[in-house]
């Protein structure tokens, strides 16, 4: 389920946007968090919120948000001192990189299958056919493929809401502040030779 926690109904609380995070690879993608613990996703280029993607609900109000450097993961710092790591992978971000680099059909199929092994082969072939068009080229520029995967047509073919490879869901959580102090600032800090470390600062009472 994309939501969990939170026993107080939304009607009993005031919704206030408390955090924003810009996607590191997709310039028009922004995630917002609010005082009800919900995370919404927005397309600033189209001036819209993705209503087809149900908001992910954290276990308490959100104090800060940060995307991982490569996208796909979103870190939420909560008012109760908890960190929640949310999977929020979009098809387009899987192919963002050097715009001129070519993606082969077998590479495309392997990446898509890794994220949705139940997607029929004919669907992947249909998307690839649209990407290649009438050119007959053996590969597609990464930039062109990423652009295609942001479109409504690709989302319909891939049967995914607004281009998300899957609905945002919990990956893991940890209580950082045992005394319940809220988390108000955090970031991913890549360290050479290790996995990304999460740096956070807590509000001092």
Protein Blocks (a to p, Z undefined) as FASTA:
>chain_A
ZZeehjbdfklpccddfbdcddfklmkbccdddfkopacdddfklopacfklccdddfbd
cfbdcddfkghiacdddfkopacddddddfklmmgccfkbccdfklmmmmmmmmmmmbcf
klmmmmmmmmnmmnopabdcfklmmmmmmpmklmmmnopgehiabdcddfbdcdfblnop
acfbdcddddehiacddddddddZZ
